């Protein structure tokens, strides 16, 4: 059965990007280190083939097998659209409240939509029985508020960034008790939580 999962790498102190983010420096200062558990690099910053431990490799394989993804412009634009490949191929539904520029439409796997409900609905239809992954702070918060998340999966990296962008800012709303589903230890600590049905849309 298809699940809608917010999937994020995060520092031990709760940041998903370092300070001084720009479109050309999308993860901020030090933020790229949050993803080294699944995309290791050499001393010059070039990505290495292989080199992952069993647990981290399994987590990356599960991530790459999703049927569709949902994210916002804050994720897509700094990444340069991943050259149109988007994690190796699944369709991407971009939650964007302003219309895309003509150049944004050059990649056929990308679809721009203006509501989170439309984005996730279209992603689930495209994914079929496969999971839908949600990424980004704003998009993740919007999906959680709308009751559209089944699970939250965090890859907690043993790093204190000390500053940057947090996943669940701004604060507000009633507390939500999550149900721990899975814990796996690799370079990162991989935590998966189920969102209670009372927090999901009917």
C-alpha positions in Angstrom: 0.0 0.0 0.0 1.3 3.4 -1.0 2.5 5.7 1.8 3.2 9.4 1.8 6.5 10.0 3.7 8.3 13.1 4.7 11.9 12.1 4.2 14.7 14.4 5.4 18.3 14.3 6.5 18.7 16.4 9.6 21.5 17.4 12.0 21.4 16.3 15.7 20.3 19.9 16.6 17.4 19.9 14.1 18.7 21.7 11.0 18.1 20.6 7.4 20.4 23.3 6.0 23.2 25.4 7.2 23.3 29.2 7.4 23.7 31.6 4.5 21.5 29.7 2.0 21.2 31.1 -1.5 19.9 29.6 -4.8 23.6 28.9 -5.7 24.3 27.6 -2.2 21.1 25.8 -1.4 22.2 23.8 1.6 24.0 26.7 3.3 27.3 26.5 5.0 28.1 22.9 6.0 24.7 21.7 4.9 26.0 19.3 2.3 27.4 17.2 5.1 23.9 16.2 6.1 23.7 14.0 3.0 27.2 12.4 3.1 25.7 9.3 4.8 24.0 8.4 1.5 26.1 10.2 -1.0 29.7 10.1 0.2 32.3 12.4 -1.3 36.1 12.3 -1.5 38.4 15.0 -0.1 37.8 17.2 -3.2 34.0 17.0 -2.9 33.4 14.6 -5.8 30.8 11.9 -5.2 32.1 8.4 -4.7 30.6 5.3 -6.3 29.6 2.8 -3.6 31.3 3.0 -0.2 28.1 2.8 1.8 27.6 0.5 4.7 24.7 -2.1 4.4 22.1 -0.1 6.4 22.8 3.2 4.6 22.8 1.5 1.3 19.4 -0.1 2.0 18.0 3.3 3.0 19.2 4.9 -0.2 17.8 2.0 -2.3 14.4 2.4 -0.6 14.6 6.2 -1.2 15.4 5.7 -4.9 12.5 3.2 -5.4 9.7 5.7 -4.6 7.0 6.2 -7.2 6.9 10.0 -7.1 8.1 12.9 -5.1 6.7 16.2 -3.9 8.8 19.2 -3.0 8.9 23.0 -3.2 10.9 25.5 -5.2 13.2 25.9 -2.2 14.3 22.3 -2.8 14.2 22.3 -6.6 15.8 25.6 -7.5 19.0 25.4 -5.6 19.5 21.9 -6.9 19.2 23.1 -10.5 16.3 20.6 -10.9 18.9 17.8 -10.7 19.4 18.2 -14.4 15.8 17.0 -14.9 16.6 13.5 -13.6 15.2 14.0 -10.1 16.6 11.2 -8.0 17.1 8.9 -11.0 13.7 9.2 -12.6 10.4 9.3 -10.7 8.0 12.2 -11.5 8.3 15.3 -9.3 5.3 17.4 -8.3 6.4 20.9 -7.2 4.3 22.7 -4.7 4.7 26.3 -5.9 2.4 29.2 -5.1 3.6 31.3 -7.9 3.5 30.2 -11.6 6.6 28.7 -13.0 8.9 30.7 -15.3 9.0 29.3 -18.9 12.5 27.8 -18.2 11.1 25.8 -15.3 8.9 23.8 -17.7 11.8 22.3 -19.7 11.8 19.0 -17.9 8.9 16.7 -18.6 9.1 14.8 -15.3 8.3 18.1 -13.4 4.8 19.3 -12.8 4.1 22.5 -11.0 0.9 22.7 -8.9 -0.4 25.5 -6.5 -1.8 23.5 -3.6 -0.3 20.8 -1.4 -3.5 18.7 -1.8 -3.2 18.8 -5.6 0.6 18.0 -5.4 0.2 14.9 -3.2 -3.0 13.7 -4.9 -1.2 13.8 -8.3 1.9 12.2 -6.9 -0.1 9.3 -5.4 -1.9 8.7 -8.7 1.4 8.7 -10.6 3.1 6.4 -8.0 0.4 3.7 -8.0 1.3 1.2 -5.2 4.8 2.8 -4.7 5.5 5.3 -1.9 5.4 9.1 -2.4 8.3 11.0 -0.8 7.8 14.6 0.4 10.8 16.8 0.9 11.6 20.3 2.2 10.6 22.3 5.3 7.8 24.3 3.8 6.3 21.5 1.8 6.6 19.0 4.7 4.9 21.4 7.1 2.1 22.1 4.6 1.6 18.3 4.1 1.5 17.7 7.9 -0.9 20.6 8.5 -3.2 19.3 5.7 -3.2 15.8 7.2 -1.6 14.3 4.2 1.4 12.5 5.8 1.4 8.8 6.7 5.0 8.8 8.0 8.0 10.9 8.9 11.4 9.5 8.2 14.5 11.3 9.5 18.1 10.5 8.8 19.8 12.0 11.9 23.4 12.9 11.2 25.9 13.1 14.1 26.6 16.8 13.4 25.8 20.0 15.3 25.3 22.7 12.6 24.5 25.2 15.3 22.6 27.5 12.9 20.6 27.3 9.7 17.1 26.2 8.7 15.1 24.0 10.9 12.6 21.4 9.6 9.6 22.3 11.8 9.9 26.1 12.1 7.9 28.2 12.6 6.5 26.8 15.8 2.8 26.6 16.5 -0.2 24.3 16.6 -1.1 21.5 19.0 1.5 18.8 19.9 1.5 15.6 17.8 2.5 12.3 19.4 4.2 10.2 16.7 4.5 6.4 16.8 8.0 5.0 16.4 8.0 2.4 13.6 11.7 1.6 12.9 15.2 2.5 14.1 18.2 1.6 12.0 21.8 2.6 12.7 24.3 3.4 9.9 26.4 6.5 9.5 23.1 8.3 10.2 20.5 7.1 12.7 17.5 6.4 10.6 14.2 6.9 12.4 10.7 6.2 11.0 7.6 7.4 12.7 3.9 6.9 11.8 1.7 9.9 11.9 -1.4 9.0 14.0 -4.6 8.6 12.0 -6.2 11.4 14.0 -3.7 13.8 12.3 -4.5 12.6 8.8 -7.1 13.9 6.4 -10.3 11.7 6.1 
